[in-house]
Amino acid sequence: MQHGEAVWEEHDPTRPLTEKGRADVQRVVRYAVAHAGVRVDRIVHSGKLRARQTAEIWREHLPAAAITGANGLDPAASPDIWAERLVGETRDLVIVGHRPHLARLAGRLLCDDPDREVVNVQNGGIVCLERSEQGTWSVRWAVTAEIV
């Protein structure tokens, strides 16, 4: 999931979520939990305030999920970091991050090409990727703030 809309850096260098960003994330998360049945044990985020606030909204709807900051999720991070971490991951999780990293990670997982933008990640939007038993990835569903 990409974090919700954040204030411009010129207004606040910590870039918290705007009211619209918070409302968008609330709608998308509520929809994902109620209609897509999302249940996770862990929510990871980049550590940036806007990503942490987005992760905290997830926890409002999934109170048992642990929230942790993680390296390798910054906008310019290599998608290989998380592609390699996900190989050994056996549980479902939510990753809250940023453009262009999330788009590059999706490209890396879906077609082994981080420069191929196969998913248009949007503020407050979520894309559910699923790994097969053979280790290949596919898009299961996606939700944007505009459609919920």
Secondary structure, 3 states (H helix, E strand, C coil): CECCCECCCCCCCCCCECHHHHHHHHHHHHHHHHHCCCCCCEEEECCCHHHHHHHHHHHHHCCCCEEEECCCCCCCCCHHHHHHHHHCCCCCEEEEECCCHHHHHHHHHHHCCCCCCCCCCCCCCEEEEEECCCCCEEEEEEECHHHC
